[in-house]
């Protein structure tokens, strides 16, 4: 809802609606301020908001100090597109004129919404409602604005997904940071990958949905490390106002170096608790069975269990995630059967349009207590990325990732750096 301003010379009382507040709330007696005031009203009436702003500021500087002139200045800033200055002017009205606090809070909500700060806008609208106990019109406007900020229900047949491509360079192509095999050789190589995901149908009421994903990575100078993976699954989602419960099943098939590698299937449970409008706490459990596809790597067969704890905070395009992951493997080859704990911190700023950035640190400890040569490993990964959100839901990402694996068996220690540039289409 935008500000719509009428400009009468005087009003007998303070109107209820912010959109119809008169700019002549106080009769003007002084000649010079009155002329500026009149010129400001005339400019505003024909949509020349920048000229109107100049005249209203002249009237203020010439001695007009009541709420009307400050309100006119605030609205002229708003209509000129200078939302930051409009916010400062409305804050002045709120702090200096107690009787107009509810109206000022409502307009501050409009400013915050224009700036994309929806959480802040909701707080202003709520304050406007609470401060306007005797002003029904402001309460109605604030209630409507709050309702408009609520997430809109999505159609039951809505599907979502992504299609992306990346290219870059990996200076140490290894599989050692996975729980699969350790070929005993490393190399550097240019690389590119493709991926696609789709999931739906989505509904704010929850229910059953399915998902599928495909991924492949190719190395120009290390074909033995080329990998592909295809996954499918189904999830049942149940929600209340503050809770969300999810149960799912999934299956994946992978290749390595152009040959069938593994088959994986299993399920997961997830419970999420919303903490107000901008945070959540989540606990999840998953169990998967892994099978060697053609007996090339029989040692990988077995099971994997994982406990996953996450805290998320999100506001105005900013996202923060703290995660703890506990994993237990029971494989035929103890050398591919680690017990692991993992801690990570990720921060992301992803606006609806324009530049953003991401940063994260991940620390993982692995114990191979039953391996032929028992060992402990500590893998530290740093990640940074610059993103750019383009029209039509396109996203570009320039990413740098550095990994340092410190093992008690020197053979398994390594450093790794990967740089990629990619583009993704969201739908």
N, C-alpha and C positions, 0 to 999 in steps of 0.2 A: 504494500500500500504506500503510495507516494503522498507527499505533502501537497495539499491543494489550499491555496491561501486567498482569502477575500481581503479587500483593502478598504473597508469603510473608514471614514474620518474619526468616528468615535463610536463607542459601544457602551450601553448602560451597565453591562455586567460581563464577566469573563465567560465566554462561550465554552461549551463542554468539549467540542470537537477540536482536536489539533488541526484538522484540515480546514477549519473555517474560522480560526482565531483571527480577529480583526487586527490590522496593523495600526489602527488608530484608537487604541484602548484608552488613551488619555488625550484630552483636548489639548491642542498646541496653541499656546498664546504668543510665544516669542516669534517675531517676524522671520528672522533668518532661518532658524530651525524649521519653522512652518513651511517656508519655501522649499527647503531641501526635502522635507517630508513629502510635500505635494509632488515634487519632481520624482521622488523615489516611487511613489504609488503609481504615477503615470508610466514610468519605465517598466515597473513590474507588470502592469496590466497588459502591456504589449509583448511581454516575454523577454525584455532586455534586462536580464537579471544581474548582469555585471554592472550596468549603469545604475540600476536600482541599489545595488550594494554600496556603490560609491556615495550616492545621495544619502542613504540611511546612515552611513558612517559619518558623513559631514554633519547630519543632524545630531548625532550622538556627541560628536566633538564640540558642537556649538552649545551644548548644555542640556540636551534632552537625555535624561538618565533613567527613565522609567522602563518597565519590562517590555513595552511595545517596540521600542526601537531596537532593543537587543534581540527580540524575537524576529523582527523583520530582517536583521542582519543574518541571523542564523538560517532563516528560510532562503534568503538570497544566496548564501554560500551553498546550501543544499541544492537549489535549483541550478546553480552554476557548475555543479559537479565537484565542488571542493568539499568532500565529505569530512575530511579531517578538521578543517576550519569550522564546518557546521557543528561537529561534535563539541569542539571547544566552546562555541557560542551557546549551545544548549546546556552544557555543563555550568557555564556562568549563570544562566537563568535558574537552573536547579538550585545552585548554591546561594544565590543572592535573593531570590524571590520565593519564599516558602510556599505561597499559595499556588505557585505554578509548577511545583515539583513533579506532580503526576504527569502533567502535560509534557514537561521537559524530558522525563524518563521515557515516555512513549516515543517522542521524536528521537531520542538517543538510540532507542531500539531500531528505528528505521535507518538511522545512520550506520549502526553496526551491521545490519543486514546488508546494506549496500556495499560494505567493505568485506563481506563474506564471513563475518564473525557471528555465526548463528547462535553459538552458546551464549556469547555476550549479549546478543540481541534478545534472547529469551529472558535473561536476567533483568534487562531494562523493562521489557514488557510486563514481567511479573511485578516489578517495583511500581510501574505505572498503575497496575490494577490495585495493588495494596494501598497506594497513596491516594486513590480516587474513590474513597468510600461514598462520598456524597455527589459524585459526578458519574452518572450512569453511562453517558456517551463515551467517556474515556475508557471506562471498564469494558464496554462492548468492543471498542477498537482494540484494546489490549488483548482481550480474549480471542478475537479473530486472528490477530497477529500471532499469538502463541499457537493457535490451531494450525495456521499456515506453516509454522516451523516444524511441526511434527512430520516424521517420515511418512510419505504417501504410500498407501497399500499398493503392492505390485500385483499385476494381473497374474492369475494362476498359471497362465501359459508362458510366462516370461522366462526366457533362457539367457544365459550370460556366458561369456567366454573370452578367449584371447588367442591371437595368432601372432607369432613373433619370429624374428630372425636376428642372429648376432654373429659378428665376426671379430677375430682378434688374434692374440698370440699367447701361448702357454709355454713358459720357459722350463717346465719340468712336468711333462705329461706322465702322471702316475695314477695308479689305482689304490695306493696305500692309504689314502684317507677314506676309503670305503671299507666295508667289512666283507670284502669278497676275496680277491686273490692278490698276491704280491709277485709280479713277474720277475723282479730282480733286475729290471732295466728301466732306464729313464731316458727321455729325450725332450728337446724343445721343438715346437712346431706351430705354424699358423693353424688356426682352427675356425670352424663356423658351426653353428647349431640352429636347428629349427624346432619350434614347439607349438603345440596347439592344445587348447582345453575348451571344454563346453560342459555346462551344468544347468540342470533345471528339471521340471518347471519350479520357479521360485514363488513363494507366497509368504507374506508376513505372518500368516497363521501356522506356518510350518507344513508338515506333511511329508510325503515321499517324493524324493527327487533322485535323478541318476546323474552320473558324471563319466566323462571319458577324457583321456589325455594321450598325446603322442609326443615323443621327443627323440631327436637324433643329434649326435655330435660327430663331426668328421675332422680328422687331423691330416693335413697335407703331407707331413713327413713322419707320421706314426700311425699307419693304417691298422696296426694290430690293436690299437686302443679305440678304434671307432666303436661307438655304442648306439644302440637304439632301444627304445622302451615304449610299450603300449600298455595302457591301464584302463580298466573299467570298474565301475562300482555303483552302489546304491546306498542312500542315506535316508533314515527316517528322523524327522526333526519335530520336536514338540516344544512349545513355548508358552510362557506366561509373561506377565509384565516384567518381572525381575529375574526370571530363570529361563534357561534354554537347555534342553537335553537332546543328545544326538546319538544314534546307534547306526553303524554302517558296516558294510562288507565290501571288499575290493579284491581284485586280482590283477597281476601284472606279469608281462612276459618281456624278457630282455635278450639282446644279442651283444656279442663282443667280438670285434675283429671280423665281422661278417658271418659269424657262426652263432647258433643258438647258445644261450648262456644259462639263464635261470628262469624259473617260474615261481611266482610268489602269490600267496592268497591268504586272506585272514579277515579280521574285523576290528572294530574299535568302538569305544564308548567315550562320550565327552559330556561334561556337565559345566555349564557356564552361568555365572552369577553377575548380573549387571550392577555396578556400583554407581548409582546416579546416572546422569546423562552422558558422561564422558569417560567412563572407566569400566573395566570388567575383570573378573578373576575366573580362571578356567583350569579344570583338571581333566586329564584324559588318560585312557589306558588302551593299548593296542597289542594284539598278538598276531603274528604271521608265521606261516610255514613256507620254507624255501626248498625248492627242488632243483637239481641240476638238469638242464634240458636234454643233454645228449652224452652225459658221462665224461665230459672233458674236465670238469671240475667237481668231482664227487664230494670233496671235502666241504663244500659250502652248504650241503644239505643239512636241514635241521630246523630250528625255530628261533624266533626273536620276540621278546616281550619288552614293552616300553611304558614308562610312566612319564607323563608330560604335564608340567605346571606352568601356567602363563599368567602374567599380569599385563593388561593393556590400558593405555591412556590415550585419548584422542580428542583433539579440539582444533577447529579452524584449519584443517589441513595438516596438523601436526600429529604424529603417531609415535608412541613410545612403547616398546615391548621388553619385558624382563621374562626370561624363560629358564626353566630347569628341566633337564631331560635325564632320566635314568633308564639304562638299557641293559638287558640280560640276553646273551646268546647261548644256544645249546646246539653246536654244529658238530658234524662228524670229524672235522679237522680242528683240533684245539687252536691251531694257528690262525683260524678264521672265526674264532668264537670268543670275542672279548666281552668283558663286563665294562660298561662305560657310564660315565657321568658327564654332563655337559651343562655349561652356564653360558648365557648369551644376553647381550644388551643391544638393542637396535633402535635407532631413531630415524624418523622419516618426515620430511616436509613435502607434501604433494598437493599443491593447489589445483583448483579446477582448470586453470589455464596458466601457461608460462613456466618459469624455471622452478625447480625444486632440488632437493638433495637428500641423500641417504648416507648413514654411517652406522657401523656396527662392529662389535668385537665378540668373538666366540672362543671359549676355552673348553676343550674336551680332554678328559683323561680316560685312557683305556688300559685295562689289565688283562694280559694273556697268561694267567696263572698256570694253565695246564698245557701250554705249548711245549714243544721239545726243548726250546730254550726260553724259559719264562721271561717276560719283559713287561715293563711299564712304558707307556707313551703319553706325552702331553702335546696336544695339537692346539696352537693358537692361531686364529684366523682374524685378520683385519680386513674390513671392506669399506669402500667409499664409492659413491656414485653421484653423478650430476644428471638430473632428469629434466625433460622439457615436455610439458603437456601441450599438444597442438589441437586445433579444431578437429571435429569429427572423431574424437576419442582416439587419437594417435598419441603415442608416447615414445620418446627417444631416451636412451639410457647410455651414458658413458661410465663404465665401471672398472674399478681397480680392486684386485683381491690379492692379499699376501698371506701365505700360510707357512708356519714354522713347526715342524714335527720333531720333537726331542724324544728319542727312544733310548732305553737302557741298552738295547742292542743297536750298535751304531749303523748296522746295515739298513735299519728302518728309519733312520733320521734323514730328514730332507727339508729343503726350502722350496717354495713355489710362488711364482708371481703370474697372474693372469690379467690381461687387459682386453676388454671387449667394448664394442660399440654396437648398439642394437636398436631396432625399431619394433614397436608392438601396436597392434590394432585391437582395441577393446570393443566388445559389443555385448 
